[in-house]
Amino acid sequence: MSTKCNLLSGTLPEFVYKCAGIDRVAAVFDDEKITFTFADIKKEMDTLAAGLLSIGLRPQDRILICGSNTAHFFICPLACARADLIFSLMSPNFANAEQLKYALVKGEFRAIICFPANREIEFLSNLLNEISPELMYSVKGRLYSKVVPRLNYVIMAEEEHKHAGTFTLSEIYGRSNREKVDKLPNFMTWDTHKLAALQFTSVRYIYALFSKNYFF
């Protein structure tokens, strides 16, 4: 199989598809004992992308991904790009609920994916409940909060902790199937300057806009 792919310019999913035929390891997560080949990354990306759209998210919706260096955290932004969702990556270790609220409101995020924080079990879940107590009584995908009015979907990657109003990441994967993957947006028709991500700075939380066009 090919061991090279042209990454001069293009979209994130296009890069993943171009490299899918490379027959070697692409990523290793030693603590989790997980290894991805390039083909594995493509499959995981497509599966999660289809799952995200199946819960009601729509192309160009914004999604905040709070986590650190884990296998699924690595896949999440690629899946968002494949589904034509605009993503932002942030550490889950917020100083307080006010910081998280600021990010959610400023970025106008419709969804958040929460990975475990270093500080305590269910840290982000507790912050979200502090920001929006309505979450504890909401139906999944139907959060309506006066404080964070755009936020409707909360996805928890802490699989052992399930709460009303929230999906688990495995549920999102489980909603995917071949038919839904086949109906994913056609990235080959996208403008490579189309918005892919919002990135906040670590100090003042001022965000910058990035396009899907990458040059090397």
Secondary structure, DSSP 8 states (H G I E B T S, - for coil): -------SS--HHHHHHHHTT--SEEEEEGGGTEEEEHHHHHHHHHHHHHHHHHTT--TT-EEEEE--S-HHHHHHHHHHHHTT-EEEEE-S--SSHHHHHHHHHHHT-SEEEE---SSSTTHHHHHHHHH-GGGGG--TT----SSSTT--EEEE--TT---TT-EEHHHHHHT--HHHHHTS--GGGS-TTSEEEEEE-TTT--EEEEES----
